[in-house]
Amino acid sequence: MTYQEKDQTDHFRHAADECMSVRKNAKKQGEAMKNRMISHTFRQSLYVLVLSSMVTMLGALVDGIIIGRLMGSAVMAAYGIALPATVLIAGIANVVSSGSQSLSSKALARGEKDTADAYLSSAVTGSLIFGAALGALMILLREPLCILMGAEGGKAKLLSDAASYLAGYAPAVPAILLTQTLSSYMHLENARKRAFAAALIGTVVNCAGDLVNTLFVHGGMVGMGLTTAISYYVMTAILLQQYRRPEHVLTISPQKSRLHLIGEFTVLGLPSADIQVCSTVRTVLLNRLLLTISTQIAVSAFSVRMSMYNLYGSVVIGFGLATLLVTSFYIGEENESSVREVLTAALRGGIFTMVVLSALVCIFTGPLVRMFAGDTEVFSMAVDSVRFFALSLPIFVVNSILSKYYQALGRHVLSHVMTILENLIYVCLLAFLLGRSFNVTGVWVSFIGTELLTLLTLLLIVWGKNGRFPRSIDDFMLLPADFGPRPEEQLQAECENRLQVEETMVRIWSFLKVRGADQKSASQVALCAEELMKNAVEQVERRGDGRHVQIRLMDKKKEWALCLRDDGKSFDPMRWLRDHEEEKERYGLRLVRLAADDIQHVYTLNMNQILIRIKKEETNGTDLQT
């Protein structure tokens, strides 16, 4: 045995001896830090995706306020008739955005940037082509659509106004699909400010256009739709500028578009469409029911409630979309503990937020409804509608988060069942039963009953699949039996300073010994782990732009997989080395480049991620145990 081999072997033994004394404390520290890092990532995603879901219905929200305040309850009723068509367009946009974004996120987690580029490019191409075709059909079939949605019989003015709105709104369809898709990708692009700027400027353009149309041009409902279309094209232009910047993560290229990829993300995103399709059918049916048991005033009140949903329902949808995005990332790398932590953070944050929001909406219902309803009769009925719906929000967010999680997991049937029951079958059944007995109030109450029945149904389904009543988050996760490496085949830790890097290295040496690593690959793994962790911590300490460094080491059949991520600013160590070949510094990183068989870096979700693969060698009795 050479001196160097003996020194390495002594280092292994020393590490193993010290491991027992620090392992328990390091594990506790690591778990606490991991919770903080994942919670931070989830919150960052949540802010962008709440905004993204608001962007989809932004035009409808602004139009609802202007129409309700300046054009009267009769025109507001016509707007309510046309609203299901706009909800349906939003549903299609959600299919494209949620499906493609989820698959791109999984691809990035695996280090497959080209695949992620192809999903984004296919989504953009599909949005343009399908959106243009759908917009043209909406213009041609606007009157039959409005009749289908409830504007029939002797309501000629109702039909005319609703059809006029759709005629102006239809040109916006390609831009709506693009805006929703690009907005959802902004967090993968680490461009939250651009998403906020697009939404803000789009809102200003829409508000200004609506006021000009109403007060000066007198363009009626056609003008209202057209100003919405203009605002979406402005937002699309702002979001596309991200891909002209040198620091963009993904690339849009028509040459990378593939038809089979469009089909792939459409299947994954379909549960998102279920919500809007079911909501469209539900709105049509409930509009008809309200006209039967009450008057046009009830339809106007329901339109106010739908417009309010665009305001605070977007927060619920944002929690669901953030769960879909972040769990997709960790499902892509088959990280069970991180998936559990994301789901826990989502449910805790969602319930707390919705309880607070529900209380605020109930307290300030009057001023909120007044933005949409100037008519006294509409105002009184709309207040009751909004308050009853607000009470359902805490349960609504739980159902939304779990449904999106099952969508990310690939349990499409379960996600479809939850969505259809919640957004169509239960609500319509309860509304027709309670509406006949308690009039309009019964329709409003049906939304609370719907959320309770949906959650109860999920409990029964999970109970049946697990063979026991669900008692914890683990029971609801429903992961496949072969999901990811077993606990003993992986090591996870986090560190914030150099002392914790030392403690983590002790755990890595011990893990390699227990797994029977050969000396060569063990030395390579340890070298890469230590140098990358030190480099990441140095960046955190020197630049003060991050707080956490996370490492995951996996023992796979033919290789060691080392994944390191931190929440600092973008820094690709291998690119830095390529750009500074002549400089004689950062010897550690140069050794990492020599030791690794494959190195992939991506900066997404506001995190640097480096994925390193090191092939194993035949041990022939020279592993660490020997």
N, C-alpha and C positions, 0 to 999 in steps of 0.2 A: 504494500500500500504506500503510495507516495505521501509526502508531507501534506500536500494540498488536500488529498482525499481524507487523510486522517483528521486534518483540521475541520473539514466539512462534517465528518462523522461525529466529532466531538461537539460541534455546534448543534447538530441534530439532538444529541443526547441531552445537552444542556437545555435546549429549548423544551424538550419533553418534560424534563424535571421541573422547570419553572412554570410549565403550562398549568398545572393543577392549582398553583397558588394564585394565579391571576385570572384564570378562565371564568370563574363564577362572576367576579366583579366586571370583567370585560364584557361578558354576555349581557349583563343587566344594562350596562352603559350602551352597548350596541343596539339593544332592543329599543331603549328610550330614544336614541338618536334616529333610528330607522323610522320610528313613528313620526318624528318631527319632519324628517326629510320628505316622506311620502305625503304627509298631510300638507306640507308646503307645496309640493308638486300638484296635488289635487286642487288646492285653493287657487293656484295660478291658472290651472286649466278651467276651473269653474268661472272665474271672472270673464275670460274670453268667450266661453261657450254660452253663458247667460246672455251676453251681449249678442252673440251669434244668433241665438234663437229669437231675440228681440228684433234683430235686423230683418229676419224673414217676414215678420208681420208688422214691421215699422210703418210701412205705407198705409196698411189697413187701420192701424191705431190712430195715426194722424188724421186720416180721412174721416174716421168715426167721430173724432172730437169736432172737426170743422163742420161736418154735415149735421151733427146733432145740435150744435150751438147756433149755426147760421142759416141752415136750410130747412129746419122744421122736422116734426115727428113723422110726417108722411114720407118725406124723402129718406129719413132715417130707416123707416120700415123697408123701403126699396133697397137700401144699402144692406140691410139684414138679409133680404132675399138673395142678393148677389154674393154675400160673404162666404157661403160654403164653397163657391168656386175658387175664391182666393185661398181658403184653407186647404183645398185639394192641391193647388199649385205648391203651397208650402210643404205639403206632404211629399210630393214628388222631389222637391228640393232636399228634404230631409233624407230620402232614400239615397240620393247621390252623395250627399255630404257625409252622412254617418257611415255608410258602407265603405266608401273609398277611403275616408279618413281612418277608420278602424283598421283596414287592411294595410294602409301605408304605415300606421303606427306599429303594427306587428312586424312589418318588413324592416323598419328601422331598428327595432329591438333585436332583430336577428343579424343586423349589419348588412342588409340587402338594400342599399340606396337605389340602385337601378330599378328594382321592383317597385319601390315606393314612388319613384318618378313616373313609372308607367301607369300606376293607379291614378295619380293626380292628372296626368295628361289625358287619360281616357275619360275621367270625370269632366274635365273642361270641354273636351270635344263633344262628348255626349250631351252636355248641358246646352251647348250652342245649337246643335242639330235638332235635338228633341224639343228644346224650348221654342225654337222658331216654328216647328210644325204644330206644336200644341197651341201657341199663340194664334196662328192662322185659323185653326179649328174653332177657337173660342170666338173669334170675330164672326166667322160664318154661321156658327150655331148659337149665337148669344140669346136669341129670343126663345128657341126651344129649351135651352138650358134654364132660363129664368122661369118658364112655365113648369118645368120639371121640379124646380126648387120652391114652387108655391105661388108664383105670380100668375094666377089664372082667373077665369070667370069674369066678373065685371070690374076687375081691378086693372083697367087699361093703363092708368097713370103709373101704377106700381110696376107693371111690366115694362113700360117705356123707360122709366128711370133706371131700373135694374139693368136692362139691356144696354143702356147708354153707358153706364159705369163699366160694364165688361168690355165694351168696344174701346174705351180709353185705356183700360187696364191691360188688355191682351198683349200689346207690344212689350210690356215689361217682363213677360214670362222668361225669355232667355237670360235676362239680367238678374232676375230673382234666383234662378237656379245657380248662376255663376256666383252671385253675391253670397248665398248661403254656403256653397262649397268652399269658396276662397276664405270666407270668414272663419270657418271651422278649421282650416289649415293654418291659420295665423299663429296658433300656439305652437304647432310643430315647427313653424318658421321663426319662433321667438320674436314675434312682431305684434305684441298685444297693443302697442300704441297705435299702430296703423289700423287695427280693427276698430278701436275706439274712435279714431279720427274719421274713418269712413262712415261709421254710424252717426256721428255728430253732424258731419257735413251733409249727409243724406237727409237727416231729419230737418235741418235748416232749409235745404232746398225744397223739400216736400211741403213744409209749413208755409214758406214764402209763396210757393206756387199755388197752393190751395187758397190762400188769402187773396192773391191777385186774381185767381179764377173766379172766386166768389164775389169779391167786392168791385172789381173793375172790368174784367173780361166777360163775366156772366156766361161762362162756358158750360154751366150745368154739370151733370154727372159725367159726361164725356171728358170735360176739362179736369175733373177730380181724378179720374183714372189716368189721364195723360201725365199729370204732375207726379203721380206715384211712379209711373214708368221712367220719367226723367231722373228722379232721385235714385232709382236703382242703378241706372247706367252710370251715374256719377260715382256711386259707391263701388261698382265693379271696376271702373277706371282707377280709382285710388288703390284698391286691393291688388290689382295686376301689377302696379308699379313695384311691389315687393320683389317680383321675379326679374326685375331689371337691375337690382342691387347686387353687388359682388358677393355679399355675405348670405345670400339666400341658401336654404338647406336643400330644397327640392327644385327640380327643373321641369318646366312645362314645354313639351315638344310634341307637335302633332305626329311626328314619326314614331313616337313611343306608344301612341294610342293603339289599343287592341280591343276588338269586339268581344272576345271571350272574357276580358277583364271587366268590361261593362256589365256583362251578365253575372260575373262573380260578385261584384260589389252591390249589384241590384238585389241579388238573393239575400246577402247579408243585411242590407239596409231596409228590406221590405217591412220588418216590424215597425220601423219609423213611419212608413207610409200608412200602415194600418191605423195609426192614430188619426191622421188627417182624413183618410178615406172614411173611416167610421164616424169621425166628427162631422164630416160633410153630410153623410146619410142621416146621422142623428139630428143635425140642425134642420134638415129638410122635414123630417118626421115631426120634430117638436114644433117647428113653425106651423105645420098643418094642425097639430093638436091644439096649439094656443089659439089659432084662428077659429077652431071649432068650439072650444070651451070658453073663450073670451073674445077679445076684439084685436084690432090692429095695434092698439096700445100695448098689449102683451108681447107682440112680436117686436115692437120697438124696445121694450124693456129687456127682452132677451138679447137683442142686438147690443145694447149697452153692456150687458153681462159678458157677451162674447168679446167686445172691445176691451173690457177690463181684463179679461183673460189674457189678452195679448200683452198686458202690462205686467201682472204678477204671475200668470201662468208660465211666463218665460223663465222665471227663476226655477220653477219645478223642472221644466224641460232642460234647463241648463245643468241642474244636478244630474239628471239622467244622462245627458250627453257627455259631461265630464267623467262620469262613471264609465261610460262606453269607451272613451278615449284612453283613460289611464289604465283601466283593467285590460284593455286590448294590448297595451304596451307590455304589461307584465305577464299576460297570458301568452304573448308571443315568445317571451323568453322562459316560459313555464316556471314562474316564480310563485309558488303557492303562498308563502308567507306575505309577500308584497300584495298579492291579489286580496288576501284577507284584510290587510291593513287599509287598502284603498276602499274596500266595501264598508268596513267599519267606520272610516272617516266620513264617507259619503252619507251613510245613514244617520250618524250622530249629528253632523252638520246640517243635513237636510231637515231632520225633525225639529232641531232647535230653531233654525231659520224660519221654517214655516209656521211654527207656533207663534213666534214674534210677529211675523208678517200677517198672519190671520188675525191676531189681536189688533194690530194697527189698522187693518182694512175695516174691521168691525167698528172701531172707534171713529174712523174718519170716512166712513162710507158716504155720507152726505156730500162733503166737498169733492170727493173723487167722482161720484156719479154726476155731480153738477157740471163737470167738464164735458160730459157727453149728452146730457139731457137738460134742455131748457123748459120743456113742457112739464107742467105740474103733475099731470096724471102719469106720464111716463116716469118721472122722477120718483114718485112714491112707490110704484111697482118695481122699478129697477133697484131701489135700495134694498128691498127684501131679497131680490134675486142674487145680488152681489154678496150680501151677508151670509146667506145660506151656502153659497159656493165657497166663500172664504173659510168656513168652518170645516170644509172637507180637505183643505190644503195639507195638513200634517200627514194624513193617510195617503193622499194623492202622491206626495213626494216619495214615500216608502215604495209604493207600487211602481212608480216611474223608475226609481233607481234599480230595483230588482229586475224589472223587465229589460232595461238596457244592459244590465250585467249578464243576463241569460243570452241576450243578443250577441254580446262580445264573446261569450263562451261557446257560441255555436249551437245553443239549444233553441233553435228557431221555433219549433212547435210550441214550446212552453211560452216563449215571448209572444207569439201570435195569439195564443189562447188568452193570455192575460190582457193583451191590448184590445181584442175584439169584445171580450166580456165587459171590460171597463168602459170602453168608449162607445159601445153600441147596444149590446144585448141587455145588460143589466139596467142601464140608464133608461132605455126606451120602455122596457117592461115595467119598471117602477113608475116612470112618468105617466104611462097610460093608466096604470092601476090607481096611483095616488091622485092623478089629475082628475079622474072621473069622480073621485070621492071628495077631494079637498080643493078642487079648482086649481088656479094658478099656483097657489102655495104648495100644493102637492108636487107640481113639476119641479119647483125649486128644491124641495126636500129630497127629491130622488137622487140628486148628485151626491149627497152625503151617504145615503144608503148604498149607492153604487160602489163607492170606494171601500166601504166596510165589507160588502159581499165579495169584491175582488180579492181583498187581503185574506178573507176566510177561505176562499177557493184555493189560493196559493198554499196556505197552511195545510189544507187537506192533500194537495198534490205532493208537497214535500214530505208529508207524513207517509203517504203511500210509497214514495220512492225510497225513503230511508228505513221504513219499517218501524219508525218511532216518531213521537210528536217532536217537532223542532224546538230546541231549547237554546241554540246558540247560532252565531253567524256561520260556523262550520256546517251546520245542518242545511242552511240555505245555499251554500256554495255549489253543491252538486257537481264537484269536479270528477272527471273520469278517473278510474282506478290507476291508470298508467300515466297520470299527469305529472310531468317534470321528474327530476331526480329525487330519490328518496332522501330524507333528512340526513342520513349518514353519508350520502354521496356528495354533499355540498357544504360549504362554509360561507356564512354571510357576516359581515361586520361593517361598522362605520367608525370614522375617526374625525376629529376636529383639530388635533394638534399632534406634534411629533411623539409625545409620550404614548398616545393611543395608537400611533403607527407601530411603535415598538411592541406594544401588547398584542396588536393584531398579527404581527409577524410571528410571535410566539405561537399563536393559535394556528397559523398557516403551517409552520414547521411540524407541529404536532399532528395536524390533519394529514399532511403528506406522509408522515410515518405510519399512521394508522391505516391509510389507504394502500400502503405497500408501494409507494412510488420508487421508481429507479432513480439512482443518484443524479444522472445527467438531467433528466426532465424535471426532477425536483429542484435542482439548482437553478434551472432556467425559470421555472414558475416563481420561485422565491425571489430571484433577481428582478423579474418583471413586476411582481407585486410590490416589492419594497421601493423600487425606483419610481414607479408610477404614483404610489401613495405619497411618497415624499414630495414629488413634483407637484401633485395636486394640493397638498397641504401648504407647500411653499407659495403657490399662487394665491390660495385663500388668505394666508397671513400677510403676504407682501402687498397684494392689491385690495384686500378687504372686500372682494366682490362675491363671496360665497360663504357658506357656513358648514357644509357637510361634504364628506368624501365617503362613498359607499363602495365596498368590494364584495364580489361574489366569485368563489372558486368552485368549479364543478368537476367531478371525476367522471368522465365519459368513457365509452368503451375503448376508443383508440386514441383519445386525446384529453388534454387538460384544457378547460375553457375558463378563462379569467376575464371577468367583466368589472370594469371600474368606472364609476360615474361621480361627478361632483356638480354642484349647483352654482359654480362660478361662471365668469364670462367665457365665451368660446375660445378654446385653445387646443389646437391639434398638434400634439408633440411631434408626430412624424412629418407633418407639413413644415413645421418649424425647422426640423433637421434638414429637409430638402432645400429650404430657402437659405440655410446657413451652413452649407457643407464646408466652407473654407474656415469657419470659426472653430477654434479648438476649445469648446466648452460643452457642458451637459454630456459628460462621458457616460453617465448612467443611462440616459435616453438612447445613446448610440449603442450601448450594450443590449438594451431591450430590443432594438431593431434587429440585432444579430441573433438574439436568443429565440425570438418568436417565429413561428412558421407562418402566421397570418395576423395582421393587425388592421382593424377597422375603427375609424373614428367618425362620430356624427354628433352634431350639437342640436338637440331637439328637446322640447318640453322644458326649455331653459336649463338643460343639463348637458354637460359633456359626457359622452359615453364612449369608452374604448373597449373593444372586444378583441381579446388575444387568444389564439389557439396554438397549443404546443403539443406536438405528436409524442406519444409514448414510445419507449423502446423496449425490446425484449429484455427482461431483467436477468435471466440466467443466474439467479442466486445473488445478484448484486443490488437488490432493493434495500430500502432503508431498514426494514425489519431485520434483514440479515446483518 
